[in-house]
Amino acid sequence: MSESLNRGVARERIEDLERPALDDRAYRIITLRNKLEVLLIHDAKTDKASAALDVNVGSFSDAEDMPGIAHAVEHLLFMGTEKYPKENAYNQYLNAHSGHSNAYTASTSTNYYFELAASLSTPTNSKAPSPNATQESLPTLKDESPLWGALDRFGQFFVAPLFLEDTVDREIKAVDSENKKNLQSDSWRLHQLNKALSNPNHPYCHFSTGSWKTLHDDPIARGVKIRDEFIKFYSTHYSANRMKLVILGRESLDTLEEWADEIFSKVPNKDLPRKRWDNVSVYTENELLTQTFARPVFQSRSLELSFLYRDEEDLYESHPSRYLSHLIGHEGPGSILAYIKAKGWANGLGAGGSSMCPGSGLFNINVKLTEDGLTHYKEVTKVIFQYIAMIRAQPPQKWVVEEQIRMSEVDFRFKQKSPPSRTTSALGSVMQKPYDRKMLLSGPAVIRKFDAEAISQAMTYLRPDNFRLNIVSQEFPGGWDKKEKWYGTEYTSEKIPGDFLTEIKHAFENSAKERPADLHFPHKNEFIPNRLEVEKKEVDEPLKVPKLIRNDENVRTWYKKDDQFWVPKANVQIYLRTPLPHLTARTTAMSALYRDLVNDALVEYSYDADISGLVYDFSTHSTGLSITVQGYNDKLHVLLEKVLVSIRDLEAREDRFKILQDRLTRGFRNWDFGQPFHQIGTFSRFLKNEKAFLTDELLKELEGISAQDVQQFYPQILAQCHIEVMAHGNLYKEEALQITDLVEKTIKPKKLSPSQLPIRRTLIFPPGSSYVHERQLKDPANVNHCIEYSLYIGNSADRDLRAKILLLAQMTDEPAFNQLRTIEQLGYVVFSGGTFTDTWAGYRILIQSEKDCQYLEGRIEHFLTSFEKMLHEMKEDEFEGHKRAVVNKRLEKLKNLAQETSRFWSHIFSDTYDFLKADEDVKHIEPLSKQHLIDFFTHYISPRSTSRAKLSVHLVAQAKPKESTAEEHKLQAIQTVSTILAAENITPNTEKLRTRLLPLAFDPESLKTGDAVSNALLAHLSEDLKLGKEVVDKVLDEAKAALGLAVEKAVGGPVQIKDVHIWKAGLQMSTGVKPVKDLGEFMEGGAKL
Ligand SMILES: [Zn+2]
């Protein structure tokens, strides 16, 4: 025992936490002398360590005149501390140890967390970390554990952050860009509208993200020093007694306790109280009984009832609101949804209570309406109240809660591990709540008792004089006369008209006879699992490859009995291979409708299974159909059989067809209004694959398809296809074979000859090529451009190239983010990394930004050029560190059964059967030298390379900032040149540059040729700044790219892809995907004849 532990003799330690049956971690809760409560988790087998710190302050504490300040402080806290003043010290350290970090700001808490490798050594293929590590062999030395270094850097944020002056503006820009990313997103817009229309005296009403205006311009206009305000917020609200720390590592609890003590005892304690909002209501009578009609960006329709509710933090043993959400949100026979769906009014329904903050809560019911449902919104509202009245007419039903208790206990008992940072971050936030400390793990999940009294009280909140009504639609009722302040959402809002309210009250007071007989309590749930036995056969080493137990001409079955997670669950995947669903845009659209009709028909039946931890999925793909059933294996076959029969016997009913066709049409249209960075990948894939359909094409086809067309088409898909099944989990081999028989006998497909199986190929981009494809963003109001800059490297089956891409992605990860996001603030969304689709392997950088794509293109080239220099100068040990980091990532341990299933399935579904891919990657990364990477970079990546192949997709926003004047152009040019010079560590001379640029015309036409501007820049760099030729060339090139000067006239410049079809026809195709070895070799006992 060490010194520091002896000092804390009197410290209370809670270790006997209620835990899942399979949980092999050790827990300890302590409180440091500064009143910081800490949960320590020792996990001897983990390959990742993590910590999270949750501070009990969030946007509800924002200063009224500085909305977003809590969020901005969260951003700024990362930017340098007294002990580690370099602003990217933390991220650099995490990146070097296969780690990452994140943080979020909620209403009443701010949560910071990270995750990284648990040990310095690399687990090799053969020597996985020993599962039997004893206490003695656990790491205790700080320099042997990456966790110590991360904790020390992390802890300083809460001990002595610097709020570095020159990072303040940049991080406000990041916040501003984050806000701009959300501006066209309905979930943010409608949430903010609800907030804006709540009680102005409750902090819920505020805008919480913040923007350049609220955090920069407005405070400055008031004469406020922004940085001082941030420091003030931090020192007013951050205090050790408001913090909850969770540390998870391989070290013993004693070692973790010692480290927590050493680092986090230094966090200042100000004994601040836990904030509550008891005497202020989210809705007062001013806001209640109001109806709001809002116009969304997406073509969606919904109705929401929002009841003033209560905070149930203290009622965690009975969770009374779950009684209400279970019944109101039910989708089976007798439910609200089943009833209004049968009427053709709705597609979906959700209900639930939320404790918004200590002292306030809401209960919301949200219905997705059909076109007809929208015109019947009053009837829908009345049905909901009739149902509520029906459940209120009965005393709380014990059997309902008993089902819930049983299921919550089973789920908790067999809860599997989630990734360490998810565990620590979630527990940090749970610790802020008043759970009995022994129930920290179980409290949020388990319902312990039936509390009729608490449920009766809960029901009293759902009354016709205690709610608000929101209707969202692009068409109805029109004439929105107000605009929400922060997002510009158009809406109207008024008191619910007296006659409508009377009707609602009447519906609520209906006698049982007046209520529709179709509304009733759910039936007993037959899907709650009873058989929970797991046959546990210990093995030395879990199998990495499933066994092929059947391999006929037309049927393959893969099987693995679980050998490491020991849960009473199984995952069954079924793949019906056929080219038919993706033959043309029309068959693709018909298949999508078929899928939607099947899923729609199964809603009522599958709901009980769903809430009993047994779910199914039915999807269409470019190479066929897939069916998945996952969950407790007890009743898996019951659900599977029903799903298969529904797929085979679907009756495409005209009424449901119309509703689903409308929903799918809206879905396709809405796609154009999604985030640019979500859209752009589709265009890139469209250009990499020979055959792909864009939503535009599918939309056109959708209009002309009838229910009858689908009814005639889908049997054709099923008539002939290849069957591949994988059964994984708590199942026997015989069961896997029976499942396969069931599929075969139910679907009865004819054999699909191998010559008809689709082959996956992608286009080859020739060396020295450079393509640009430009598209206009359809959403006229979105201000964000997006670029995806891709370099084609080769065939993804080439293991050596793949290894180099993975290593390059690891090495550029932190520098790309640091340069393009943190330093240059191009936008909130910045990604870099490898891309592997079918046979296409490449490297890409993606940026979403208000800056135009040409400029971004220039900045990416600049980054790659400067990274090339970094790579040449990289020290050997740093290079080896990167190799270790990527190896660690590839060998990351599986956390649960579902992860293992999806790994197996991805290898089957991709046609490669490359089950040992991760090990192969490691084998090919380990021998790489720095010179290998330099050669690779020079050939495939460097902007100077004449052999690289580039494809750049530009998604251009319509909402351009207003046309710049010549003066603004000049300012922008000066700024651009200054940024580029600063990146080269050269002090710019703005005055002299101004003198050079001032006399030039700078109209759009002269910019296109750009000679005068280039000459002025050249003169400035070589004469005014007297820079060497090499630097001048580099800066000039970048500046020209950034200002869009060099594009048109560059020799061998990029080819604009205009006619995609013709362009594709001019390219060659890759070899196709094939199994990494003969499938017969996967058969049990070797090759099968
Ligand atoms: Zn943020």
Residues whose N, C-alpha, C, O or C-beta is under 5 A from the ligand:
A	BS01	ZN	E178
